[in-house]
Amino acid sequence: GAQPANTLARPGSFDEVIQNTSGDLFRNGQQIFRFDTFGDERFWSDTLRLHQAVAGAGNGGVGPGVGPAAALAAGLKVDVDMVPQPVLAGIQSGPVNLNDPANTLALINARAVVGVMPAGNGRVGFTCALCHSTVDNSFAPGIGSRLDGWPNRDLNVGAIVAMAPDLSAIASLLQVDQATVRSVLMSGGPGKCDAELFLDGKAFRPDGKTAATLIPPAYGLAGVNLH
């Protein structure tokens, strides 16, 4: 997968302690967890065209696009340590328009949107960190230093996937129309993900509630039934 432009930890941070006391295995694993999409852009972008919905018609995509404010509202997080300093200053003082999708693309290209990676030709892919990392909100709500392994309980996975302009692949798999797919995706709510929907086609539990399950942390799971 693509490597980040800056892999050095912030001085005095927990990450710096880990980097200074661990071997290459941990550091390599951290980079994979944070930045490796394992090629899933082929699904999210090439098949569902989700990147076009993020960009918006004004940036070569479709629809209104997703500005940074909307991305944060959907639960996406921004790693303050990866945001270019001029952009960070602009966010703080106001010149950076948080409703402009072009600024979301700039943050993605800087690898500052946690778990969202640029994949060439405007495409995006997702990493483990999308669901299993958050930030400490030290700069602003949704913007801060990474907390790897913490579950992102603000992330509305279904709402993000529902933004994709072409859900025909999922609709065909489940043998329903795209409107039904979008309705099901929107029913999960933040902090949950129905990871088996594409496999079993079951959107709801027997009691009628969503089949989406709580996003787990990536730590402290010894003895937990990972199913």
TORKOL-4160 file (C-alpha; in steps of 0.2 Angstrom, whole numbers, padded with zeros to 4 digits, m for minus):
227
<pt num="1" X="0000" Y="0000" Z="0000"/>
<pt num="2" X="0005" Y="0018" Z="m0001"/>
<pt num="3" X="0016" Y="0025" Z="0012"/>
<pt num="4" X="0012" Y="0041" Z="0022"/>
<pt num="5" X="0023" Y="0056" Z="0018"/>
<pt num="6" X="0027" Y="0058" Z="0037"/>
<pt num="7" X="0029" Y="0043" Z="0048"/>
<pt num="8" X="0038" Y="0052" Z="0062"/>
<pt num="9" X="0028" Y="0052" Z="0078"/>
<pt num="10" X="0025" Y="0069" Z="0087"/>
<pt num="11" X="0038" Y="0072" Z="0100"/>
<pt num="12" X="0033" Y="0067" Z="0117"/>
<pt num="13" X="0018" Y="0057" Z="0111"/>
<pt num="14" X="0013" Y="0039" Z="0115"/>
<pt num="15" X="0018" Y="0035" Z="0097"/>
<pt num="16" X="0036" Y="0042" Z="0099"/>
<pt num="17" X="0038" Y="0031" Z="0115"/>
<pt num="18" X="0032" Y="0015" Z="0105"/>
<pt num="19" X="0043" Y="0020" Z="0090"/>
<pt num="20" X="0058" Y="0022" Z="0101"/>
<pt num="21" X="0056" Y="0006" Z="0111"/>
<pt num="22" X="0049" Y="m0007" Z="0099"/>
<pt num="23" X="0056" Y="m0015" Z="0084"/>
<pt num="24" X="0053" Y="m0014" Z="0065"/>
<pt num="25" X="0039" Y="m0027" Z="0067"/>
<pt num="26" X="0028" Y="m0016" Z="0077"/>
<pt num="27" X="0032" Y="0000" Z="0066"/>
<pt num="28" X="0028" Y="m0010" Z="0050"/>
<pt num="29" X="0012" Y="m0016" Z="0058"/>
<pt num="30" X="0007" Y="0002" Z="0063"/>
<pt num="31" X="0010" Y="0008" Z="0045"/>
<pt num="32" X="m0001" Y="m0007" Z="0038"/>
<pt num="33" X="m0015" Y="m0004" Z="0051"/>
<pt num="34" X="m0015" Y="0015" Z="0047"/>
<pt num="35" X="m0011" Y="0016" Z="0029"/>
<pt num="36" X="m0013" Y="0000" Z="0019"/>
<pt num="37" X="m0030" Y="m0002" Z="0010"/>
<pt num="38" X="m0026" Y="m0020" Z="0004"/>
<pt num="39" X="m0032" Y="m0014" Z="m0013"/>
<pt num="40" X="m0050" Y="m0011" Z="m0007"/>
<pt num="41" X="m0051" Y="0004" Z="m0018"/>
<pt num="42" X="m0056" Y="m0008" Z="m0032"/>
<pt num="43" X="m0072" Y="m0010" Z="m0023"/>
<pt num="44" X="m0076" Y="0007" Z="m0015"/>
<pt num="45" X="m0070" Y="0017" Z="m0030"/>
<pt num="46" X="m0070" Y="0007" Z="m0045"/>
<pt num="47" X="m0086" Y="m0002" Z="m0042"/>
<pt num="48" X="m0096" Y="0009" Z="m0030"/>
<pt num="49" X="m0088" Y="0025" Z="m0036"/>
<pt num="50" X="m0089" Y="0032" Z="m0019"/>
<pt num="51" X="m0074" Y="0044" Z="m0022"/>
<pt num="52" X="m0085" Y="0053" Z="m0035"/>
<pt num="53" X="m0098" Y="0057" Z="m0022"/>
<pt num="54" X="m0085" Y="0064" Z="m0010"/>
<pt num="55" X="m0077" Y="0075" Z="m0024"/>
<pt num="56" X="m0094" Y="0082" Z="m0030"/>
<pt num="57" X="m0098" Y="0088" Z="m0047"/>
<pt num="58" X="m0087" Y="0104" Z="m0045"/>
<pt num="59" X="m0071" Y="0092" Z="m0043"/>
<pt num="60" X="m0075" Y="0080" Z="m0057"/>
<pt num="61" X="m0087" Y="0069" Z="m0047"/>
<pt num="62" X="m0106" Y="0069" Z="m0045"/>
<pt num="63" X="m0118" Y="0078" Z="m0034"/>
<pt num="64" X="m0114" Y="0091" Z="m0021"/>
<pt num="65" X="m0099" Y="0083" Z="m0014"/>
<pt num="66" X="m0094" Y="0080" Z="0005"/>
<pt num="67" X="m0085" Y="0095" Z="0013"/>
<pt num="68" X="m0075" Y="0093" Z="0029"/>
<pt num="69" X="m0089" Y="0098" Z="0040"/>
<pt num="70" X="m0101" Y="0084" Z="0033"/>
<pt num="71" X="m0087" Y="0072" Z="0034"/>
<pt num="72" X="m0084" Y="0075" Z="0052"/>
<pt num="73" X="m0103" Y="0074" Z="0055"/>
<pt num="74" X="m0103" Y="0057" Z="0047"/>
<pt num="75" X="m0090" Y="0052" Z="0060"/>
<pt num="76" X="m0074" Y="0053" Z="0050"/>
<pt num="77" X="m0059" Y="0059" Z="0060"/>
<pt num="78" X="m0044" Y="0070" Z="0055"/>
<pt num="79" X="m0027" Y="0067" Z="0062"/>
<pt num="80" X="m0020" Y="0084" Z="0067"/>
<pt num="81" X="m0002" Y="0078" Z="0065"/>
<pt num="82" X="m0004" Y="0075" Z="0047"/>
<pt num="83" X="m0013" Y="0091" Z="0042"/>
<pt num="84" X="m0001" Y="0103" Z="0033"/>
<pt num="85" X="0002" Y="0118" Z="0045"/>
<pt num="86" X="m0005" Y="0131" Z="0033"/>
<pt num="87" X="m0021" Y="0121" Z="0031"/>
<pt num="88" X="m0022" Y="0119" Z="0050"/>
<pt num="89" X="m0020" Y="0137" Z="0053"/>
<pt num="90" X="m0034" Y="0141" Z="0040"/>
<pt num="91" X="m0046" Y="0129" Z="0049"/>
<pt num="92" X="m0042" Y="0138" Z="0066"/>
<pt num="93" X="m0043" Y="0156" Z="0059"/>
<pt num="94" X="m0058" Y="0153" Z="0047"/>
<pt num="95" X="m0051" Y="0155" Z="0029"/>
<pt num="96" X="m0052" Y="0136" Z="0025"/>
<pt num="97" X="m0070" Y="0133" Z="0020"/>
<pt num="98" X="m0076" Y="0117" Z="0029"/>
<pt num="99" X="m0091" Y="0115" Z="0017"/>
<pt num="100" X="m0080" Y="0114" Z="0002"/>
<pt num="101" X="m0077" Y="0096" Z="m0005"/>
<pt num="102" X="m0060" Y="0102" Z="m0012"/>
<pt num="103" X="m0054" Y="0104" Z="0006"/>
<pt num="104" X="m0059" Y="0086" Z="0010"/>
<pt num="105" X="m0049" Y="0080" Z="m0005"/>
<pt num="106" X="m0034" Y="0090" Z="0001"/>
<pt num="107" X="m0035" Y="0082" Z="0018"/>
<pt num="108" X="m0037" Y="0065" Z="0010"/>
<pt num="109" X="m0022" Y="0068" Z="m0001"/>
<pt num="110" X="m0012" Y="0073" Z="0014"/>
<pt num="111" X="m0017" Y="0056" Z="0022"/>
<pt num="112" X="m0025" Y="0066" Z="0036"/>
<pt num="113" X="m0042" Y="0058" Z="0036"/>
<pt num="114" X="m0041" Y="0043" Z="0047"/>
<pt num="115" X="m0043" Y="0027" Z="0038"/>
<pt num="116" X="m0046" Y="0035" Z="0021"/>
<pt num="117" X="m0032" Y="0034" Z="0008"/>
<pt num="118" X="m0029" Y="0042" Z="m0009"/>
<pt num="119" X="m0027" Y="0028" Z="m0022"/>
<pt num="120" X="m0023" Y="0037" Z="m0038"/>
<pt num="121" X="m0034" Y="0045" Z="m0051"/>
<pt num="122" X="m0045" Y="0053" Z="m0037"/>
<pt num="123" X="m0049" Y="0036" Z="m0030"/>
<pt num="124" X="m0050" Y="0032" Z="m0012"/>
<pt num="125" X="m0048" Y="0016" Z="m0001"/>
<pt num="126" X="m0051" Y="0012" Z="0017"/>
<pt num="127" X="m0039" Y="0005" Z="0030"/>
<pt num="128" X="m0042" Y="m0004" Z="0047"/>
<pt num="129" X="m0040" Y="0013" Z="0055"/>
<pt num="130" X="m0057" Y="0019" Z="0047"/>
<pt num="131" X="m0067" Y="0009" Z="0060"/>
<pt num="132" X="m0054" Y="0005" Z="0073"/>
<pt num="133" X="m0045" Y="0021" Z="0077"/>
<pt num="134" X="m0052" Y="0038" Z="0083"/>
<pt num="135" X="m0043" Y="0055" Z="0089"/>
<pt num="136" X="m0042" Y="0063" Z="0105"/>
<pt num="137" X="m0051" Y="0079" Z="0099"/>
<pt num="138" X="m0037" Y="0090" Z="0105"/>
<pt num="139" X="m0038" Y="0102" Z="0091"/>
<pt num="140" X="m0057" Y="0102" Z="0089"/>
<pt num="141" X="m0071" Y="0089" Z="0089"/>
<pt num="142" X="m0066" Y="0075" Z="0077"/>
<pt num="143" X="m0049" Y="0083" Z="0075"/>
<pt num="144" X="m0034" Y="0078" Z="0085"/>
<pt num="145" X="m0020" Y="0065" Z="0088"/>
<pt num="146" X="m0023" Y="0047" Z="0083"/>
<pt num="147" X="m0029" Y="0034" Z="0096"/>
<pt num="148" X="m0026" Y="0018" Z="0087"/>
<pt num="149" X="m0036" Y="0003" Z="0092"/>
<pt num="150" X="m0050" Y="0014" Z="0099"/>
<pt num="151" X="m0067" Y="0010" Z="0090"/>
<pt num="152" X="m0074" Y="0025" Z="0081"/>
<pt num="153" X="m0091" Y="0025" Z="0089"/>
<pt num="154" X="m0096" Y="0041" Z="0079"/>
<pt num="155" X="m0093" Y="0033" Z="0062"/>
<pt num="156" X="m0109" Y="0031" Z="0052"/>
<pt num="157" X="m0103" Y="0017" Z="0041"/>
<pt num="158" X="m0120" Y="0014" Z="0033"/>
<pt num="159" X="m0122" Y="0032" Z="0029"/>
<pt num="160" X="m0105" Y="0034" Z="0021"/>
<pt num="161" X="m0108" Y="0019" Z="0010"/>
<pt num="162" X="m0125" Y="0025" Z="0005"/>
<pt num="163" X="m0117" Y="0041" Z="m0002"/>
<pt num="164" X="m0110" Y="0030" Z="m0016"/>
<pt num="165" X="m0118" Y="0034" Z="m0033"/>
<pt num="166" X="m0118" Y="0016" Z="m0039"/>
<pt num="167" X="m0124" Y="0002" Z="m0027"/>
<pt num="168" X="m0130" Y="m0009" Z="m0041"/>
<pt num="169" X="m0116" Y="m0022" Z="m0037"/>
<pt num="170" X="m0124" Y="m0024" Z="m0019"/>
<pt num="171" X="m0142" Y="m0023" Z="m0025"/>
<pt num="172" X="m0138" Y="m0037" Z="m0038"/>
<pt num="173" X="m0130" Y="m0047" Z="m0025"/>
<pt num="174" X="m0144" Y="m0045" Z="m0013"/>
<pt num="175" X="m0158" Y="m0046" Z="m0027"/>
<pt num="176" X="m0166" Y="m0030" Z="m0021"/>
<pt num="177" X="m0166" Y="m0012" Z="m0029"/>
<pt num="178" X="m0154" Y="0001" Z="m0024"/>
<pt num="179" X="m0167" Y="0011" Z="m0015"/>
<pt num="180" X="m0169" Y="m0003" Z="m0003"/>
<pt num="181" X="m0150" Y="m0005" Z="m0001"/>
<pt num="182" X="m0149" Y="0013" Z="0004"/>
<pt num="183" X="m0163" Y="0012" Z="0016"/>
<pt num="184" X="m0155" Y="m0003" Z="0025"/>
<pt num="185" X="m0138" Y="0005" Z="0025"/>
<pt num="186" X="m0146" Y="0021" Z="0034"/>
<pt num="187" X="m0154" Y="0010" Z="0047"/>
<pt num="188" X="m0138" Y="0005" Z="0056"/>
<pt num="189" X="m0134" Y="0022" Z="0064"/>
<pt num="190" X="m0117" Y="0028" Z="0071"/>
<pt num="191" X="m0104" Y="0016" Z="0079"/>
<pt num="192" X="m0111" Y="0001" Z="0070"/>
<pt num="193" X="m0107" Y="m0010" Z="0055"/>
<pt num="194" X="m0116" Y="m0024" Z="0047"/>
<pt num="195" X="m0101" Y="m0033" Z="0041"/>
<pt num="196" X="m0111" Y="m0049" Z="0036"/>
<pt num="197" X="m0124" Y="m0040" Z="0026"/>
<pt num="198" X="m0116" Y="m0043" Z="0009"/>
<pt num="199" X="m0114" Y="m0062" Z="0014"/>
<pt num="200" X="m0131" Y="m0066" Z="0022"/>
<pt num="201" X="m0142" Y="m0053" Z="0015"/>
<pt num="202" X="m0150" Y="m0051" Z="0033"/>
<pt num="203" X="m0153" Y="m0033" Z="0037"/>
<pt num="204" X="m0163" Y="m0035" Z="0053"/>
<pt num="205" X="m0163" Y="m0046" Z="0068"/>
<pt num="206" X="m0179" Y="m0057" Z="0071"/>
<pt num="207" X="m0185" Y="m0043" Z="0083"/>
<pt num="208" X="m0185" Y="m0030" Z="0069"/>
<pt num="209" X="m0170" Y="m0021" Z="0075"/>
<pt num="210" X="m0154" Y="m0018" Z="0064"/>
<pt num="211" X="m0142" Y="m0032" Z="0062"/>
<pt num="212" X="m0128" Y="m0020" Z="0062"/>
<pt num="213" X="m0116" Y="m0023" Z="0077"/>
<pt num="214" X="m0106" Y="m0012" Z="0088"/>
<pt num="215" X="m0089" Y="m0008" Z="0081"/>
<pt num="216" X="m0076" Y="m0016" Z="0092"/>
<pt num="217" X="m0059" Y="m0010" Z="0098"/>
<pt num="218" X="m0044" Y="m0018" Z="0091"/>
<pt num="219" X="m0037" Y="m0021" Z="0108"/>
<pt num="220" X="m0042" Y="m0031" Z="0124"/>
<pt num="221" X="m0051" Y="m0044" Z="0115"/>
<pt num="222" X="m0043" Y="m0060" Z="0122"/>
<pt num="223" X="m0057" Y="m0072" Z="0125"/>
<pt num="224" X="m0070" Y="m0062" Z="0116"/>
<pt num="225" X="m0081" Y="m0070" Z="0102"/>
<pt num="226" X="m0075" Y="m0061" Z="0087"/>
<pt num="227" X="m0090" Y="m0067" Z="0077"/>
